[in-house]
């Protein structure tokens, strides 16, 4: 039987990112890393912001910044100092950094010529439409693209070989403007080794859950699903 989840607005725990148009500089043309956590009044970045190569982030001595690199799958916890974002890892001056490799579908991001003229974080895609992303956790974080007023506002996740395994999530107006939906916040798990279709509006992507995928809230970069 299909699982239906009421409007995302009804759940405060659901991860929704709605930024003001002028709150931060434009998102990087080519995102290099994702902010997975930040405890700082000076960093000028927020949770789930994309950041680009060459971007400089200044931290106070006790500030903490956690970054995941999309291409290298490098997971960094940085305390204090000046952070210069690289293509695959950060250069940290006058601060401390601990690093670990996490499983992710890295190295498969590029821009089309048309997308390269845009400055939105959603302007990047996987290398080709034939690429099938693999997630390394059972509870994806799904990046919702900006939806047109005419598009259907229901996110559907359906397993290929088992029609009964289907999740439907009604997208509210705030999330329809673009943001993230975290299945871990609603304890919604997918099956290890299974292949799924995710769709919302006119957007669709086929993805696989790795056979050794972990449960729970693993680093976002291990479970981030983006529409092409």
VOBA-1610 file (N, C-alpha, C; in pm, whole numbers, padded with zeros to 5 digits, always signed):
BEGIN
Unk+00085-00120+00000Unk+00000+00000+00000Unk+00088+00124+00000Unk+00049+00222-00077Unk+00129+00345-00086Unk+00128+00419+00046Unk+00238+00481+00078Unk+00248+00564+00197Unk+00230+00708+00158Unk+00133+00776+00215Unk+00110+00916+00183Unk+00144+01002+00303Unk+00220+01108+00279Unk+00262+01198+00386Unk+00194+01331+00363Unk+00128+01390+00464Unk+00062+01519+00447Unk+00160+01627+00408Unk+00108+01745+00386Unk+00188+01858+00341Unk+00310+01879+00428Unk+00422+01908+00363Unk+00548+01926+00436Unk+00540+02037+00538Unk+00454+02134+00514Unk+00443+02247+00607Unk+00391+02204+00742Unk+00325+02087+00747Unk+00268+02040+00873Unk+00374+01983+00966Unk+00492+01959+00914Unk+00595+01897+00994Unk+00713+01991+01008Unk+00734+02043+01127Unk+00846+02134+01148Unk+00979+02063+01134Unk+00978+01932+01157Unk+01104+01857+01151Unk+01153+01837+01009Unk+01065+01850+00911Unk+01105+01831+00773Unk+01200+01942+00733Unk+01308+01904+00667Unk+01412+02001+00631Unk+01369+02080+00510Unk+01345+02210+00530Unk+01307+02300+00423Unk+01398+02421+00428Unk+01457+02455+00317Unk+01547+02568+00313Unk+01486+02675+00226Unk+01454+02790+00285Unk+01394+02901+00209Unk+01474+03025+00240Unk+01564+03063+00150Unk+01652+03175+00174Unk+01596+03302+00114Unk+01619+03414+00181Unk+01583+03543+00125Unk+01670+03574+00006Unk+01617+03645-00090Unk+01688+03670-00215Unk+01817+03747-00193Unk+01823+03830-00090Unk+01942+03914-00069Unk+02020+03876+00056Unk+01986+03764+00118Unk+02050+03728+00243Unk+02196+03689+00225Unk+02231+03631+00110Unk+02365+03583+00085Unk+02405+03617-00058Unk+02534+03612-00087Unk+02578+03630-00225Unk+02519+03520-00313Unk+02518+03539-00446Unk+02465+03435-00535Unk+02535+03302-00513Unk+02461+03193-00532Unk+02520+03060-00518Unk+02629+03042-00622Unk+02730+02959-00593Unk+02843+02945-00685Unk+02802+02886-00818Unk+02870+02929-00925Unk+02841+02876-01057Unk+02866+02726-01062Unk+02978+02683-01006Unk+03010+02541-00999Unk+03027+02503-00852Unk+02927+02447-00789Unk+02938+02411-00647Unk+03047+02308-00624Unk+03128+02329-00522Unk+03234+02235-00487Unk+03199+02157-00362Unk+03128+02220-00269Unk+03101+02156-00141Unk+02965+02200-00088Unk+02921+02129+00013Unk+02792+02153+00077Unk+02816+02177+00225Unk+02750+02278+00282Unk+02761+02307+00425Unk+02667+02212+00501Unk+02725+02117+00573Unk+02644+02020+00646Unk+02613+02066+00789Unk+02694+02158+00840Unk+02667+02215+00973Unk+02751+02341+00986Unk+02701+02438+01060Unk+02778+02559+01085Unk+02733+02619+01217Unk+02829+02651+01300Unk+02804+02720+01427Unk+02895+02842+01429Unk+02846+02952+01375Unk+02926+03072+01359Unk+02837+03191+01330Unk+02877+03306+01386Unk+02806+03431+01358Unk+02875+03510+01248Unk+02993+03463+01206Unk+03072+03540+01109Unk+03092+03468+00975Unk+03052+03343+00965Unk+03086+03262+00847Unk+03012+03307+00721Unk+02895+03367+00735Unk+02814+03413+00622Unk+02775+03298+00529Unk+02762+03179+00586Unk+02704+03065+00514Unk+02606+02998+00608Unk+02514+02922+00551Unk+02412+02856+00630Unk+02408+02707+00599Unk+02341+02633+00685Unk+02318+02490+00666Unk+02259+02465+00529Unk+02319+02372+00454Unk+02276+02330+00320Unk+02304+02433+00211Unk+02391+02530+00239Unk+02438+02618+00132Unk+02540+02544+00045Unk+02538+02572-00084Unk+02646+02528-00173Unk+02754+02636-00172Unk+02880+02593-00174Unk+02990+02688-00179Unk+03084+02647-00292Unk+03156+02746-00348Unk+03235+02720-00467Unk+03384+02738-00446Unk+03461+02687-00540Unk+03607+02695-00535Unk+03653+02841-00526Unk+03743+02866-00431Unk+03795+03000-00411Unk+03720+03082-00309Unk+03605+03035-00267Unk+03526+03109-00167Unk+03601+03107-00033Unk+03600+03220+00036Unk+03671+03234+00164Unk+03568+03248+00276Unk+03584+03168+00380Unk+03494+03168+00495Unk+03578+03194+00620Unk+03544+03298+00695Unk+03620+03334+00814Unk+03546+03289+00939Unk+03619+03218+01025Unk+03561+03163+01148Unk+03631+03222+01269Unk+03554+03243+01375Unk+03613+03278+01505Unk+03675+03152+01565Unk+03764+03168+01666Unk+03839+03052+01719Unk+03754+02932+01759Unk+03635+02953+01811Unk+03553+02840+01856Unk+03442+02805+01758Unk+03437+02870+01646Unk+03336+02839+01545Unk+03363+02701+01484Unk+03255+02638+01440Unk+03267+02505+01377Unk+03194+02507+01243Unk+03260+02453+01143Unk+03205+02442+01009Unk+03227+02300+00959Unk+03120+02237+00911Unk+03130+02101+00856Unk+03097+02107+00708Unk+03191+02063+00625Unk+03174+02065+00480Unk+03184+01924+00423Unk+03105+01898+00319Unk+03119+01776+00240Unk+03149+01816+00096Unk+03256+01762+00041Unk+03294+01793-00097Unk+03223+01698-00193Unk+03158+01756-00293Unk+03073+01679-00383Unk+03152+01588-00476Unk+03273+01628-00514Unk+03351+01548-00608Unk+03441+01447-00537Unk+03508+01489-00433Unk+03606+01402-00366Unk+03546+01319-00253Unk+03423+01353-00210Unk+03358+01286-00097Unk+03436+01308+00034Unk+03510+01418+00040Unk+03584+01455+00162Unk+03488+01520+00261Unk+03492+01474+00385Unk+03404+01525+00491Unk+03493+01594+00594Unk+03477+01726+00609Unk+03566+01805+00692Unk+03492+01869+00809Unk+03553+01860+00925Unk+03507+01935+01042Unk+03615+02037+01075Unk+03582+02163+01062Unk+03680+02272+01074Unk+03646+02356+01197Unk+03746+02383+01277Unk+03729+02467+01397Unk+03818+02591+01384Unk+03754+02706+01374Unk+03826+02833+01369Unk+03909+02851+01243Unk+03961+02973+01227Unk+04053+03001+01118Unk+03985+03056+00993Unk+04066+03066+00888Unk+04018+03112+00758Unk+04016+02993+00664Unk+03902+02971+00603Unk+03881+02855+00517Unk+03876+02902+00371Unk+03963+02846+00288Unk+03958+02873+00145Unk+03909+02744+00077Unk+03795+02753+00011Unk+03733+02635-00050Unk+03811+02594-00174Unk+03845+02466-00181Unk+03914+02412-00298Unk+03819+02330-00383Unk+03873+02264-00484Unk+03790+02178-00570Unk+03757+02047-00500Unk+03849+01998-00414Unk+03829+01869-00350Unk+03849+01870-00199Unk+03912+01976-00145Unk+03926+01990+00000Unk+03958+02136+00031Unk+03950+02172+00159Unk+03971+02310+00201Unk+04115+02334+00242Unk+04157+02459+00224Unk+04284+02506+00281Unk+04247+02586+00405Unk+04290+02540+00521Unk+04251+02601+00648Unk+04373+02667+00711Unk+04365+02797+00734Unk+04474+02873+00794Unk+04433+02918+00934Unk+04524+02898+01031Unk+04501+02938+01171Unk+04379+02870+01233Unk+04352+02751+01188Unk+04242+02674+01244Unk+04276+02526+01242Unk+04183+02444+01286Unk+04203+02299+01289Unk+04101+02232+01197Unk+04145+02124+01130Unk+04054+02051+01042Unk+04076+01901+01059Unk+03969+01827+01070Unk+03976+01680+01068Unk+03899+01633+00945Unk+03953+01534+00877Unk+03896+01488+00751Unk+03866+01339+00755Unk+03764+01301+00679Unk+03732+01160+00660Unk+03668+01145+00523Unk+03691+01031+00460Unk+03624+01001+00335Unk+03490+00934+00367Unk+03385+00979+00300Unk+03254+00917+00317Unk+03208+00867+00180Unk+03125+00764+00175Unk+03078+00717+00044Unk+02984+00819-00018Unk+03007+00852-00144Unk+02915+00940-00216Unk+02932+00917-00366Unk+02841+00972-00442Unk+02842+00952-00587Unk+02923+01064-00651Unk+03043+01087-00602Unk+03124+01201-00641Unk+03185+01188-00779Unk+03234+01301-00831Unk+03304+01301-00957Unk+03216+01295-01080Unk+03086+01314-01064Unk+02995+01300-01178Unk+02913+01425-01199Unk+02970+01541-01165Unk+02899+01667-01176Unk+02965+01756-01279Unk+02887+01809-01368Unk+02939+01907-01463Unk+02824+01995-01510Unk+02855+02102-01580Unk+02755+02193-01632Unk+02741+02178-01782Unk+02619+02195-01833Unk+02601+02209-01976Unk+02638+02352-02013Unk+02655+02378-02143Unk+02689+02513-02186Unk+02579+02612-02147Unk+02455+02569-02158Unk+02343+02657-02123Unk+02341+02684-01973Unk+02365+02580-01893Unk+02362+02595-01748Unk+02477+02681-01699Unk+02587+02681-01772Unk+02706+02755-01730Unk+02681+02905-01726Unk+02574+02952-01789Unk+02543+03094-01788Unk+02458+03133-01668Unk+02423+03036-01586Unk+02338+03061-01469Unk+02423+03063-01343Unk+02369+03126-01237Unk+02443+03131-01111Unk+02367+03065-00998Unk+02264+02988-01028Unk+02186+02920-00924Unk+02252+02790-00886Unk+02234+02750-00760Unk+02293+02625-00714Unk+02236+02506-00789Unk+02116+02520-00842Unk+02053+02410-00913Unk+02102+02400-01056Unk+02200+02482-01095Unk+02245+02485-01234Unk+02336+02370-01270Unk+02376+02287-01172Unk+02461+02176-01208Unk+02380+02048-01218Unk+02432+01954-01295Unk+02361+01828-01311Unk+02463+01715-01318Unk+02414+01593-01328Unk+02503+01480-01346Unk+02556+01481-01488Unk+02665+01410-01512Unk+02734+01419-01640Unk+02647+01384-01760Unk+02557+01291-01745Unk+02469+01257-01857Unk+02338+01205-01805Unk+02237+01215-01889Unk+02104+01171-01848Unk+02101+01020-01824Unk+02198+00947-01881Unk+02200+00802-01866Unk+02261+00759-01733Unk+02329+00851-01665Unk+02390+00817-01537Unk+02283+00794-01431Unk+02294+00684-01360Unk+02199+00652-01253Unk+02268+00674-01120Unk+02228+00779-01046Unk+02293+00808-00917Unk+02278+00692-00819Unk+02378+00674-00736Unk+02373+00577-00628Unk+02382+00652-00496Unk+02290+00621-00405Unk+02291+00681-00272Unk+02341+00577-00173Unk+02416+00624-00074Unk+02482+00533+00020Unk+02418+00538+00158Unk+02294+00578+00162Unk+02214+00576+00285Unk+02070+00549+00245Unk+01994+00497+00339Unk+01858+00453+00308Unk+01755+00565+00320Unk+01796+00680+00370Unk+01704+00791+00389Unk+01754+00913+00312Unk+01716+00928+00186Unk+01770+01036+00104Unk+01730+01176+00152Unk+01817+01272+00120Unk+01782+01413+00124Unk+01759+01452-00022Unk+01640+01497-00053Unk+01601+01524-00191Unk+01597+01674-00215Unk+01675+01718-00313Unk+01673+01860-00349Unk+01555+01884-00444Unk+01460+01963-00397Unk+01341+01992-00477Unk+01373+02109-00571Unk+01357+02090-00702Unk+01380+02201-00794Unk+01268+02304-00783Unk+01294+02424-00831Unk+01190+02526-00833Unk+01081+02482-00929Unk+00958+02476-00879Unk+00846+02426-00958Unk+00763+02539-01016Unk+00716+02518-01137Unk+00626+02614-01199Unk+00487+02602-01136Unk+00410+02708-01147Unk+00276+02707-01088Unk+00189+02598-01149Unk+00217+02562-01274Unk+00136+02462-01343Unk+00179+02319-01314Unk+00293+02301-01246Unk+00344+02166-01223Unk+00279+02100-01102Unk+00270+01968-01109Unk+00216+01889-00999Unk+00306+01905-00877Unk+00247+01918-00759Unk+00323+01944-00636Unk+00332+01820-00547Unk+00340+01703-00607Unk+00354+01580-00529Unk+00485+01512-00566Unk+00569+01491-00466Unk+00693+01416-00484Unk+00660+01268-00469Unk+00694+01190-00571Unk+00665+01047-00571Unk+00796+00969-00578Unk+00813+00873-00489Unk+00928+00783-00491Unk+00872+00641-00503Unk+00902+00574-00616Unk+00842+00443-00643Unk+00951+00342-00678Unk+00945+00228-00615Unk+01041+00121-00642Unk+01009+00054-00774Unk+01111+00018-00851Unk+01091-00041-00983Unk+01021-00176-00978Unk+01065-00263-00889Unk+01019-00401-00893Unk+00913-00435-00788Unk+00862-00334-00720Unk+00762-00361-00616Unk+00669-00241-00608Unk+00556-00251-00674Unk+00463-00138-00685Unk+00413-00090-00549Unk+00407-00180-00452Unk+00355-00143-00320Unk+00449-00050-00244Unk+00577-00051-00283Unk+00673+00036-00214Unk+00676+00171-00286Unk+00596+00260-00235Unk+00574+00389-00301Unk+00547+00494-00193Unk+00614+00606-00203Unk+00595+00717-00110Unk+00547+00839-00187Unk+00446+00904-00135Unk+00395+01027-00196Unk+00400+01139-00092Unk+00460+01250-00128Unk+00478+01363-00037Unk+00424+01488-00104Unk+00326+01550-00043Unk+00270+01672-00097Unk+00363+01789-00066Unk+00401+01862-00170Unk+00495+01974-00157Unk+00417+02104-00138Unk+00449+02178-00032Unk+00378+02303-00008Unk+00442+02417-00089Unk+00385+02535-00081Unk+00430+02647-00163Unk+00573+02689-00130Unk+00612+02681-00003Unk+00746+02721+00037Unk+00852+02630-00025Unk+00831+02502-00017Unk+00926+02407-00072Unk+00922+02407-00224Unk+00808+02442-00282Unk+00797+02448-00428Unk+00886+02555-00488Unk+00931+02649-00407Unk+01023+02752-00455Unk+01167+02703-00459Unk+01189+02579-00414Unk+01323+02521-00411Unk+01369+02499-00269Unk+01423+02383-00241Unk+01469+02351-00106Unk+01504+02204-00095Unk+01504+02151+00026Unk+01544+02014+00051Unk+01440+01944+00138Unk+01416+01818+00107Unk+01326+01736+00188Unk+01406+01615+00238Unk+01411+01598+00370Unk+01492+01494+00433Unk+01403+01381+00483Unk+01414+01264+00419Unk+01332+01151+00461Unk+01371+01100+00600Unk+01493+01129+00646Unk+01534+01086+00780Unk+01454+01155+00888Unk+01411+01278+00861Unk+01333+01351+00961Unk+01195+01288+00981Unk+01148+01213+00884Unk+01018+01144+00896Unk+01036+00994+00910Unk+01161+00948+00928Unk+01191+00806+00947Unk+01141+00721+00831Unk+01160+00772+00709Unk+01120+00700+00588Unk+01243+00636+00525Unk+01250+00501+00528Unk+01366+00430+00477Unk+01334+00363+00344Unk+01434+00360+00256Unk+01424+00285+00132Unk+01503+00155+00146Unk+01490+00067+00049Unk+01545-00068+00059Unk+01685-00077-00001Unk+01777-00139+00070Unk+01913-00158+00019Unk+01910-00236-00112Unk+01988-00190-00209Unk+02001-00261-00336Unk+01888-00237-00435Unk+01785-00164-00395Unk+01670-00142-00482Unk+01689-00019-00570Unk+01617-00017-00683Unk+01619+00096-00776Unk+01484+00166-00771Unk+01487+00299-00773Unk+01366+00379-00758Unk+01358+00487-00866Unk+01236+00530-00893Unk+01211+00652-00969Unk+01160+00757-00871Unk+01217+00877-00879Unk+01164+00991-00803Unk+01115+01093-00905Unk+01000+01151-00879Unk+00945+01250-00970Unk+00870+01357-00894Unk+00876+01479-00947Unk+00796+01589-00895Unk+00777+01687-01011Unk+00654+01723-01037Unk+00626+01809-01151Unk+00674+01742-01279Unk+00753+01815-01359Unk+00806+01762-01483Unk+00944+01698-01465Unk+00990+01688-01342Unk+01126+01641-01313Unk+01123+01495-01270Unk+01222+01421-01319Unk+01227+01279-01287Unk+01372+01232-01284Unk+01404+01142-01191Unk+01536+01083-01185Unk+01524+00940-01134Unk+01604+00852-01193Unk+01613+00713-01148Unk+01740+00698-01066Unk+01730+00634-00951Unk+01846+00620-00864Unk+01844+00484-00795Unk+01959+00448-00740Unk+01973+00320-00671Unk+02021+00343-00529Unk+01974+00258-00439Unk+02025+00256-00302Unk+02132+00147-00294Unk+02251+00185-00253Unk+02362+00090-00247Unk+02328-00029-00157Unk+02384-00145-00193Unk+02354-00266-00116Unk+02402-00263+00027Unk+02498-00176+00057Unk+02548-00163+00194Unk+02508-00030+00256Unk+02404+00031+00203Unk+02362+00163+00250Unk+02328+00161+00398Unk+02366+00269+00467Unk+02342+00279+00610Unk+02205+00339+00638Unk+02154+00311+00755Unk+02028+00370+00799Unk+02058+00498+00877Unk+01954+00580+00898Unk+01969+00698+00982Unk+02028+00817+00910Unk+02069+00916+00989Unk+02117+01044+00935Unk+02269+01040+00916Unk+02310+00987+00804Unk+02451+00989+00767Unk+02481+01124+00702Unk+02609+01154+00671Unk+02639+01281+00603Unk+02551+01302+00480Unk+02504+01423+00463Unk+02410+01453+00355Unk+02468+01417+00218Unk+02598+01438+00199Unk+02656+01412+00067Unk+02645+01265+00029Unk+02631+01175+00127Unk+02614+01033+00099Unk+02473+00999+00052Unk+02379+01088+00076Unk+02239+01056+00050Unk+02164+01169-00022Unk+02239+01258-00085Unk+02178+01372-00153Unk+02133+01331-00293Unk+02007+01353-00324Unk+01950+01321-00455Unk+01908+01451-00523Unk+01963+01474-00643Unk+01931+01594-00720Unk+01864+01553-00850Unk+01766+01629-00891Unk+01702+01605-01020Unk+01792+01659-01131Unk+01795+01589-01243Unk+01880+01629-01356Unk+01824+01754-01422
//
